[in-house]
Amino acid sequence: MTLEGRPGRCGAHRARELGTGRRGRGRFSPTIYRVTAPPAAQLVATLRGVRALLLDIDGVLVLRGRQIPGAAEALAALEGLGIPYRLATNTSAISRTTLAAHLARAGLDISLERIVSAASATATHVARRHPGGRIFLISTTDARAEFADLDLMTGDEADLPGARAAAVVIGDASDELTFATLDRAFRLIREGAALVAMHKNRWWLTKRGVTLDSGGLVVGLEYATERRATVVGKPTRAFFLEAVRELAAETGPPDLHAAEVAMVGDDLWHDVLGAQRAGLRGVFVRSGKHGDEDLARAASRARGGGRPDAVAVDLGEVAAALGR
């Protein structure tokens, strides 16, 4: 994953070029939005009583490695309003340290303590559920930093006769993933290891365009081993509530409740609807990979669909609504 880029231009009445990717077509069509009016009344009403935010990264702050215009100004506005936030991302290819460095190069100064990633959340989950257990980790070299405190099994150790692991953990391993690695995971799971997935994303947008994510590999291991994976990242309830707990330590009394937190994202299923199922408010922004076609498709689904609590052009409009 590469987030390198340059800061976007700002201006009160500028034209904003934002992406609305189409699922399944493999193309990305930019759409021009002009924001000249106050935030929509529905958005203002939806955010009334919100004390903290969870923000997705791709599609809310950056897109294809570049800062979405106005993102830095929106974060500054949240700081000025005294609204704490966490970046809640399913990124599993890089560590939070590297992610923070990439965001800085895109003009966004965010400390790693403000980031909750699928990789960091999974490391916490595995440490809690399998204390002291041997872990076979499928990830990039950089993402392994999040698992430094765990007992990680090497590939050679996994190949030994009678090898056992407490859990197999899989995230985005990119070009480092091989058949031999998947085969080791397959054998360990058959021997009793738990299967833990950092997330189950199908695809994401990179500079190359629509790119395969690790969800398909997780499903493949589930099929081959006849075991269900424990998914830690979005859209699971556990992920959102863990992020709320982190925010609660910053907001102080009175206790922060999930209903007082809004998740802002461009992914209807993983961000918005997942947060709503966990008791948070869900705000959809049009600055990322999904657009009105996806809103309509989600609303029409008999099962697994729904509607966001509110829709905004981008994070800047969300910040403006919180300030009213």
Contacts in CASP RR format, 6 or more apart in sequence:
PFRMAT RR
TARGET T0000
AUTHOR 0000-0000-0000
METHOD contacts of the structure
MODEL  1
MTLEGRPGRCGAHRARELGTGRRGRGRFSPTIYRVTAPPAAQLVATLRGV
RALLLDIDGVLVLRGRQIPGAAEALAALEGLGIPYRLATNTSAISRTTLA
AHLARAGLDISLERIVSAASATATHVARRHPGGRIFLISTTDARAEFADL
DLMTGDEADLPGARAAAVVIGDASDELTFATLDRAFRLIREGAALVAMHK
NRWWLTKRGVTLDSGGLVVGLEYATERRATVVGKPTRAFFLEAVRELAAE
TGPPDLHAAEVAMVGDDLWHDVLGAQRAGLRGVFVRSGKHGDEDLARAAS
RARGGGRPDAVAVDLGEVAAALGR
1 91 0 8 1.000
1 93 0 8 1.000
1 94 0 8 1.000
1 172 0 8 1.000
1 204 0 8 1.000
1 206 0 8 1.000
2 65 0 8 1.000
2 102 0 8 1.000
2 206 0 8 1.000
2 207 0 8 1.000
3 57 0 8 1.000
3 62 0 8 1.000
3 65 0 8 1.000
3 99 0 8 1.000
3 102 0 8 1.000
3 103 0 8 1.000
3 105 0 8 1.000
3 106 0 8 1.000
4 65 0 8 1.000
4 102 0 8 1.000
4 105 0 8 1.000
4 106 0 8 1.000
5 65 0 8 1.000
5 66 0 8 1.000
5 67 0 8 1.000
5 105 0 8 1.000
5 106 0 8 1.000
6 66 0 8 1.000
6 67 0 8 1.000
6 106 0 8 1.000
6 107 0 8 1.000
7 67 0 8 1.000
7 72 0 8 1.000
7 106 0 8 1.000
7 107 0 8 1.000
8 66 0 8 1.000
8 67 0 8 1.000
8 68 0 8 1.000
8 69 0 8 1.000
8 70 0 8 1.000
8 71 0 8 1.000
8 72 0 8 1.000
9 69 0 8 1.000
10 69 0 8 1.000
10 70 0 8 1.000
10 72 0 8 1.000
10 73 0 8 1.000
11 70 0 8 1.000
13 34 0 8 1.000
13 35 0 8 1.000
13 36 0 8 1.000
14 69 0 8 1.000
15 32 0 8 1.000
15 33 0 8 1.000
15 34 0 8 1.000
16 32 0 8 1.000
16 33 0 8 1.000
16 34 0 8 1.000
16 35 0 8 1.000
16 68 0 8 1.000
16 69 0 8 1.000
16 70 0 8 1.000
16 287 0 8 1.000
16 313 0 8 1.000
16 314 0 8 1.000
17 30 0 8 1.000
17 31 0 8 1.000
17 32 0 8 1.000
17 69 0 8 1.000
18 30 0 8 1.000
18 31 0 8 1.000
18 32 0 8 1.000
18 33 0 8 1.000
18 63 0 8 1.000
18 68 0 8 1.000
18 286 0 8 1.000
18 287 0 8 1.000
18 288 0 8 1.000
18 313 0 8 1.000
18 314 0 8 1.000
19 28 0 8 1.000
19 29 0 8 1.000
19 30 0 8 1.000
19 31 0 8 1.000
19 63 0 8 1.000
19 286 0 8 1.000
19 287 0 8 1.000
19 288 0 8 1.000
19 289 0 8 1.000
20 29 0 8 1.000
20 30 0 8 1.000
20 31 0 8 1.000
20 286 0 8 1.000
20 288 0 8 1.000
20 289 0 8 1.000
20 290 0 8 1.000
20 291 0 8 1.000
20 292 0 8 1.000
21 27 0 8 1.000
21 28 0 8 1.000
21 29 0 8 1.000
21 205 0 8 1.000
21 288 0 8 1.000
21 289 0 8 1.000
21 290 0 8 1.000
21 291 0 8 1.000
22 28 0 8 1.000
22 29 0 8 1.000
22 293 0 8 1.000
23 289 0 8 1.000
23 290 0 8 1.000
23 294 0 8 1.000
24 210 0 8 1.000
26 209 0 8 1.000
26 210 0 8 1.000
27 210 0 8 1.000
28 64 0 8 1.000
28 205 0 8 1.000
28 209 0 8 1.000
28 210 0 8 1.000
28 289 0 8 1.000
31 286 0 8 1.000
33 286 0 8 1.000
33 313 0 8 1.000
33 314 0 8 1.000
35 313 0 8 1.000
35 314 0 8 1.000
35 317 0 8 1.000
38 320 0 8 1.000
38 324 0 8 1.000
39 312 0 8 1.000
39 317 0 8 1.000
39 318 0 8 1.000
39 320 0 8 1.000
39 321 0 8 1.000
39 324 0 8 1.000
40 310 0 8 1.000
40 311 0 8 1.000
40 312 0 8 1.000
40 317 0 8 1.000
40 321 0 8 1.000
42 310 0 8 1.000
42 311 0 8 1.000
43 283 0 8 1.000
43 310 0 8 1.000
43 311 0 8 1.000
43 312 0 8 1.000
43 317 0 8 1.000
43 318 0 8 1.000
43 321 0 8 1.000
44 321 0 8 1.000
44 324 0 8 1.000
45 310 0 8 1.000
46 262 0 8 1.000
46 281 0 8 1.000
46 283 0 8 1.000
46 309 0 8 1.000
46 310 0 8 1.000
46 321 0 8 1.000
47 262 0 8 1.000
47 281 0 8 1.000
47 283 0 8 1.000
47 310 0 8 1.000
47 318 0 8 1.000
47 321 0 8 1.000
47 322 0 8 1.000
49 260 0 8 1.000
50 83 0 8 1.000
50 260 0 8 1.000
50 261 0 8 1.000
50 262 0 8 1.000
50 281 0 8 1.000
50 322 0 8 1.000
51 83 0 8 1.000
51 84 0 8 1.000
51 251 0 8 1.000
51 256 0 8 1.000
51 260 0 8 1.000
51 261 0 8 1.000
52 83 0 8 1.000
52 84 0 8 1.000
52 85 0 8 1.000
52 86 0 8 1.000
52 244 0 8 1.000
52 247 0 8 1.000
52 250 0 8 1.000
52 251 0 8 1.000
52 256 0 8 1.000
52 260 0 8 1.000
52 261 0 8 1.000
52 262 0 8 1.000
53 78 0 8 1.000
53 83 0 8 1.000
53 84 0 8 1.000
53 85 0 8 1.000
53 86 0 8 1.000
53 261 0 8 1.000
53 262 0 8 1.000
53 263 0 8 1.000
53 264 0 8 1.000
53 318 0 8 1.000
54 85 0 8 1.000
54 86 0 8 1.000
54 87 0 8 1.000
54 88 0 8 1.000
54 116 0 8 1.000
54 240 0 8 1.000
54 243 0 8 1.000
54 244 0 8 1.000
54 247 0 8 1.000
54 261 0 8 1.000
54 262 0 8 1.000
54 263 0 8 1.000
54 264 0 8 1.000
54 275 0 8 1.000
54 280 0 8 1.000
55 61 0 8 1.000
55 85 0 8 1.000
55 86 0 8 1.000
55 87 0 8 1.000
55 88 0 8 1.000
55 263 0 8 1.000
55 264 0 8 1.000
55 265 0 8 1.000
55 315 0 8 1.000
56 87 0 8 1.000
56 88 0 8 1.000
56 89 0 8 1.000
56 263 0 8 1.000
56 264 0 8 1.000
56 265 0 8 1.000
56 266 0 8 1.000
56 267 0 8 1.000
56 271 0 8 1.000
57 87 0 8 1.000
57 89 0 8 1.000
57 91 0 8 1.000
57 99 0 8 1.000
57 103 0 8 1.000
58 89 0 8 1.000
58 91 0 8 1.000
58 204 0 8 1.000
58 205 0 8 1.000
58 266 0 8 1.000
58 288 0 8 1.000
58 289 0 8 1.000
59 68 0 8 1.000
59 265 0 8 1.000
59 266 0 8 1.000
59 285 0 8 1.000
59 287 0 8 1.000
59 288 0 8 1.000
59 289 0 8 1.000
60 68 0 8 1.000
60 71 0 8 1.000
60 264 0 8 1.000
60 265 0 8 1.000
60 266 0 8 1.000
60 285 0 8 1.000
60 287 0 8 1.000
60 288 0 8 1.000
60 314 0 8 1.000
60 315 0 8 1.000
61 67 0 8 1.000
61 68 0 8 1.000
61 71 0 8 1.000
61 75 0 8 1.000
61 87 0 8 1.000
61 103 0 8 1.000
61 106 0 8 1.000
61 108 0 8 1.000
61 315 0 8 1.000
62 68 0 8 1.000
62 71 0 8 1.000
62 103 0 8 1.000
62 106 0 8 1.000
62 108 0 8 1.000
63 205 0 8 1.000
63 287 0 8 1.000
63 288 0 8 1.000
63 289 0 8 1.000
64 205 0 8 1.000
64 206 0 8 1.000
64 207 0 8 1.000
64 209 0 8 1.000
65 102 0 8 1.000
65 106 0 8 1.000
65 207 0 8 1.000
66 106 0 8 1.000
67 106 0 8 1.000
67 107 0 8 1.000
67 108 0 8 1.000
68 287 0 8 1.000
68 288 0 8 1.000
68 314 0 8 1.000
68 315 0 8 1.000
70 314 0 8 1.000
70 315 0 8 1.000
70 316 0 8 1.000
71 108 0 8 1.000
71 314 0 8 1.000
71 315 0 8 1.000
71 316 0 8 1.000
72 107 0 8 1.000
72 108 0 8 1.000
73 316 0 8 1.000
74 314 0 8 1.000
74 315 0 8 1.000
74 316 0 8 1.000
74 318 0 8 1.000
74 319 0 8 1.000
75 85 0 8 1.000
75 108 0 8 1.000
75 110 0 8 1.000
75 315 0 8 1.000
75 319 0 8 1.000
77 316 0 8 1.000
77 319 0 8 1.000
77 320 0 8 1.000
77 323 0 8 1.000
78 85 0 8 1.000
78 319 0 8 1.000
78 322 0 8 1.000
81 319 0 8 1.000
81 322 0 8 1.000
81 323 0 8 1.000
83 322 0 8 1.000
84 247 0 8 1.000
84 250 0 8 1.000
84 251 0 8 1.000
85 114 0 8 1.000
85 247 0 8 1.000
86 114 0 8 1.000
86 115 0 8 1.000
86 116 0 8 1.000
86 243 0 8 1.000
86 246 0 8 1.000
86 247 0 8 1.000
87 110 0 8 1.000
87 114 0 8 1.000
87 115 0 8 1.000
87 116 0 8 1.000
88 116 0 8 1.000
88 234 0 8 1.000
88 239 0 8 1.000
88 240 0 8 1.000
88 243 0 8 1.000
88 263 0 8 1.000
88 271 0 8 1.000
89 99 0 8 1.000
89 115 0 8 1.000
89 116 0 8 1.000
89 117 0 8 1.000
89 118 0 8 1.000
90 117 0 8 1.000
90 118 0 8 1.000
90 198 0 8 1.000
90 199 0 8 1.000
90 201 0 8 1.000
90 233 0 8 1.000
90 234 0 8 1.000
90 270 0 8 1.000
91 99 0 8 1.000
91 117 0 8 1.000
91 118 0 8 1.000
91 119 0 8 1.000
91 172 0 8 1.000
92 117 0 8 1.000
92 118 0 8 1.000
92 119 0 8 1.000
92 122 0 8 1.000
92 139 0 8 1.000
92 143 0 8 1.000
92 171 0 8 1.000
92 172 0 8 1.000
92 198 0 8 1.000
92 199 0 8 1.000
92 214 0 8 1.000
93 139 0 8 1.000
93 140 0 8 1.000
93 142 0 8 1.000
93 143 0 8 1.000
93 171 0 8 1.000
93 172 0 8 1.000
93 173 0 8 1.000
93 174 0 8 1.000
94 102 0 8 1.000
94 119 0 8 1.000
94 140 0 8 1.000
94 142 0 8 1.000
94 143 0 8 1.000
95 119 0 8 1.000
95 142 0 8 1.000
95 143 0 8 1.000
95 145 0 8 1.000
95 146 0 8 1.000
96 112 0 8 1.000
96 115 0 8 1.000
96 117 0 8 1.000
96 119 0 8 1.000
96 120 0 8 1.000
96 146 0 8 1.000
97 112 0 8 1.000
97 145 0 8 1.000
98 142 0 8 1.000
99 112 0 8 1.000
99 115 0 8 1.000
99 117 0 8 1.000
100 110 0 8 1.000
100 111 0 8 1.000
100 112 0 8 1.000
100 115 0 8 1.000
103 109 0 8 1.000
103 110 0 8 1.000
104 110 0 8 1.000
116 239 0 8 1.000
116 242 0 8 1.000
116 243 0 8 1.000
116 246 0 8 1.000
117 146 0 8 1.000
118 171 0 8 1.000
118 198 0 8 1.000
118 199 0 8 1.000
118 232 0 8 1.000
118 233 0 8 1.000
118 234 0 8 1.000
118 239 0 8 1.000
119 139 0 8 1.000
119 143 0 8 1.000
119 146 0 8 1.000
119 147 0 8 1.000
119 171 0 8 1.000
119 198 0 8 1.000
120 146 0 8 1.000
121 198 0 8 1.000
121 232 0 8 1.000
121 233 0 8 1.000
121 239 0 8 1.000
121 242 0 8 1.000
122 146 0 8 1.000
122 169 0 8 1.000
122 171 0 8 1.000
122 196 0 8 1.000
122 198 0 8 1.000
122 232 0 8 1.000
122 233 0 8 1.000
123 146 0 8 1.000
123 147 0 8 1.000
123 149 0 8 1.000
123 150 0 8 1.000
124 242 0 8 1.000
125 196 0 8 1.000
125 230 0 8 1.000
125 232 0 8 1.000
125 238 0 8 1.000
126 135 0 8 1.000
126 147 0 8 1.000
126 150 0 8 1.000
126 167 0 8 1.000
126 169 0 8 1.000
126 196 0 8 1.000
127 149 0 8 1.000
127 150 0 8 1.000
129 167 0 8 1.000
129 194 0 8 1.000
130 166 0 8 1.000
130 167 0 8 1.000
130 194 0 8 1.000
132 150 0 8 1.000
132 151 0 8 1.000
132 166 0 8 1.000
133 150 0 8 1.000
133 151 0 8 1.000
133 165 0 8 1.000
133 166 0 8 1.000
133 167 0 8 1.000
134 151 0 8 1.000
134 152 0 8 1.000
134 153 0 8 1.000
134 164 0 8 1.000
134 165 0 8 1.000
134 166 0 8 1.000
135 147 0 8 1.000
135 150 0 8 1.000
135 151 0 8 1.000
135 152 0 8 1.000
135 153 0 8 1.000
135 165 0 8 1.000
135 166 0 8 1.000
135 167 0 8 1.000
135 168 0 8 1.000
135 169 0 8 1.000
136 152 0 8 1.000
136 153 0 8 1.000
136 155 0 8 1.000
136 158 0 8 1.000
136 165 0 8 1.000
136 167 0 8 1.000
136 168 0 8 1.000
136 169 0 8 1.000
136 184 0 8 1.000
136 185 0 8 1.000
136 188 0 8 1.000
136 193 0 8 1.000
137 144 0 8 1.000
137 147 0 8 1.000
137 150 0 8 1.000
137 152 0 8 1.000
137 153 0 8 1.000
137 169 0 8 1.000
138 168 0 8 1.000
138 169 0 8 1.000
138 170 0 8 1.000
138 171 0 8 1.000
138 173 0 8 1.000
138 177 0 8 1.000
138 181 0 8 1.000
138 182 0 8 1.000
138 185 0 8 1.000
139 147 0 8 1.000
139 169 0 8 1.000
139 170 0 8 1.000
139 171 0 8 1.000
139 172 0 8 1.000
139 173 0 8 1.000
139 176 0 8 1.000
139 198 0 8 1.000
140 172 0 8 1.000
140 173 0 8 1.000
140 174 0 8 1.000
140 176 0 8 1.000
141 176 0 8 1.000
143 171 0 8 1.000
143 172 0 8 1.000
144 152 0 8 1.000
147 169 0 8 1.000
153 163 0 8 1.000
153 165 0 8 1.000
155 181 0 8 1.000
155 184 0 8 1.000
157 163 0 8 1.000
158 165 0 8 1.000
158 184 0 8 1.000
158 187 0 8 1.000
158 188 0 8 1.000
159 184 0 8 1.000
162 191 0 8 1.000
163 187 0 8 1.000
163 188 0 8 1.000
163 191 0 8 1.000
164 188 0 8 1.000
164 191 0 8 1.000
164 192 0 8 1.000
164 193 0 8 1.000
165 188 0 8 1.000
165 191 0 8 1.000
165 193 0 8 1.000
166 193 0 8 1.000
166 194 0 8 1.000
167 193 0 8 1.000
167 194 0 8 1.000
167 195 0 8 1.000
167 196 0 8 1.000
168 185 0 8 1.000
168 188 0 8 1.000
168 189 0 8 1.000
168 193 0 8 1.000
168 194 0 8 1.000
168 195 0 8 1.000
168 196 0 8 1.000
168 221 0 8 1.000
169 196 0 8 1.000
169 197 0 8 1.000
169 198 0 8 1.000
170 185 0 8 1.000
170 195 0 8 1.000
170 196 0 8 1.000
170 197 0 8 1.000
170 198 0 8 1.000
170 214 0 8 1.000
170 217 0 8 1.000
170 218 0 8 1.000
170 221 0 8 1.000
170 229 0 8 1.000
171 197 0 8 1.000
171 198 0 8 1.000
171 199 0 8 1.000
171 214 0 8 1.000
172 198 0 8 1.000
172 213 0 8 1.000
172 214 0 8 1.000
173 181 0 8 1.000
173 214 0 8 1.000
177 217 0 8 1.000
182 217 0 8 1.000
182 221 0 8 1.000
185 195 0 8 1.000
185 221 0 8 1.000
186 221 0 8 1.000
186 224 0 8 1.000
186 225 0 8 1.000
189 195 0 8 1.000
189 221 0 8 1.000
189 225 0 8 1.000
189 227 0 8 1.000
190 225 0 8 1.000
194 230 0 8 1.000
195 218 0 8 1.000
195 221 0 8 1.000
195 222 0 8 1.000
195 225 0 8 1.000
195 227 0 8 1.000
195 228 0 8 1.000
195 229 0 8 1.000
195 230 0 8 1.000
196 229 0 8 1.000
196 230 0 8 1.000
196 232 0 8 1.000
197 214 0 8 1.000
197 215 0 8 1.000
197 218 0 8 1.000
197 229 0 8 1.000
197 230 0 8 1.000
197 231 0 8 1.000
197 232 0 8 1.000
198 214 0 8 1.000
198 232 0 8 1.000
198 233 0 8 1.000
199 213 0 8 1.000
199 214 0 8 1.000
199 215 0 8 1.000
199 231 0 8 1.000
199 232 0 8 1.000
199 233 0 8 1.000
199 234 0 8 1.000
199 270 0 8 1.000
200 214 0 8 1.000
200 215 0 8 1.000
200 216 0 8 1.000
200 218 0 8 1.000
200 219 0 8 1.000
200 229 0 8 1.000
200 231 0 8 1.000
201 213 0 8 1.000
201 214 0 8 1.000
201 215 0 8 1.000
201 270 0 8 1.000
202 212 0 8 1.000
202 213 0 8 1.000
202 215 0 8 1.000
202 216 0 8 1.000
203 210 0 8 1.000
203 211 0 8 1.000
203 212 0 8 1.000
203 213 0 8 1.000
204 210 0 8 1.000
204 211 0 8 1.000
204 213 0 8 1.000
204 289 0 8 1.000
205 211 0 8 1.000
205 289 0 8 1.000
218 229 0 8 1.000
218 231 0 8 1.000
221 227 0 8 1.000
221 229 0 8 1.000
222 228 0 8 1.000
222 229 0 8 1.000
232 238 0 8 1.000
232 239 0 8 1.000
233 239 0 8 1.000
234 240 0 8 1.000
234 267 0 8 1.000
234 270 0 8 1.000
234 271 0 8 1.000
234 274 0 8 1.000
235 269 0 8 1.000
235 270 0 8 1.000
235 271 0 8 1.000
235 273 0 8 1.000
235 274 0 8 1.000
235 275 0 8 1.000
235 277 0 8 1.000
236 274 0 8 1.000
237 274 0 8 1.000
237 277 0 8 1.000
237 278 0 8 1.000
240 258 0 8 1.000
240 263 0 8 1.000
240 274 0 8 1.000
240 275 0 8 1.000
240 278 0 8 1.000
240 279 0 8 1.000
240 280 0 8 1.000
241 258 0 8 1.000
241 278 0 8 1.000
244 256 0 8 1.000
244 258 0 8 1.000
244 261 0 8 1.000
244 280 0 8 1.000
247 256 0 8 1.000
247 261 0 8 1.000
248 255 0 8 1.000
248 256 0 8 1.000
258 278 0 8 1.000
258 279 0 8 1.000
258 280 0 8 1.000
259 279 0 8 1.000
259 280 0 8 1.000
259 281 0 8 1.000
261 280 0 8 1.000
261 281 0 8 1.000
262 275 0 8 1.000
262 280 0 8 1.000
262 281 0 8 1.000
262 282 0 8 1.000
262 283 0 8 1.000
262 309 0 8 1.000
262 318 0 8 1.000
263 271 0 8 1.000
263 272 0 8 1.000
263 274 0 8 1.000
263 275 0 8 1.000
263 280 0 8 1.000
263 281 0 8 1.000
263 282 0 8 1.000
263 283 0 8 1.000
264 271 0 8 1.000
264 282 0 8 1.000
264 283 0 8 1.000
264 285 0 8 1.000
264 312 0 8 1.000
264 315 0 8 1.000
264 318 0 8 1.000
265 271 0 8 1.000
265 272 0 8 1.000
265 282 0 8 1.000
265 283 0 8 1.000
265 284 0 8 1.000
265 285 0 8 1.000
266 284 0 8 1.000
266 285 0 8 1.000
266 286 0 8 1.000
266 287 0 8 1.000
266 288 0 8 1.000
266 289 0 8 1.000
266 290 0 8 1.000
267 289 0 8 1.000
267 290 0 8 1.000
268 284 0 8 1.000
268 290 0 8 1.000
268 294 0 8 1.000
268 295 0 8 1.000
268 298 0 8 1.000
268 308 0 8 1.000
269 298 0 8 1.000
269 305 0 8 1.000
271 282 0 8 1.000
271 284 0 8 1.000
272 282 0 8 1.000
272 283 0 8 1.000
272 284 0 8 1.000
272 308 0 8 1.000
273 282 0 8 1.000
273 298 0 8 1.000
273 304 0 8 1.000
273 305 0 8 1.000
273 306 0 8 1.000
273 308 0 8 1.000
275 281 0 8 1.000
275 282 0 8 1.000
276 282 0 8 1.000
276 306 0 8 1.000
276 308 0 8 1.000
276 309 0 8 1.000
281 309 0 8 1.000
281 310 0 8 1.000
282 308 0 8 1.000
282 309 0 8 1.000
282 310 0 8 1.000
283 308 0 8 1.000
283 309 0 8 1.000
283 310 0 8 1.000
283 311 0 8 1.000
283 312 0 8 1.000
283 318 0 8 1.000
284 290 0 8 1.000
284 295 0 8 1.000
284 308 0 8 1.000
284 310 0 8 1.000
284 311 0 8 1.000
284 312 0 8 1.000
285 311 0 8 1.000
285 312 0 8 1.000
285 313 0 8 1.000
285 314 0 8 1.000
285 315 0 8 1.000
285 317 0 8 1.000
285 318 0 8 1.000
286 292 0 8 1.000
286 311 0 8 1.000
286 312 0 8 1.000
286 313 0 8 1.000
286 314 0 8 1.000
287 313 0 8 1.000
287 314 0 8 1.000
287 315 0 8 1.000
295 307 0 8 1.000
295 308 0 8 1.000
295 311 0 8 1.000
298 305 0 8 1.000
298 306 0 8 1.000
298 307 0 8 1.000
299 305 0 8 1.000
299 306 0 8 1.000
299 307 0 8 1.000
312 318 0 8 1.000
312 321 0 8 1.000
END
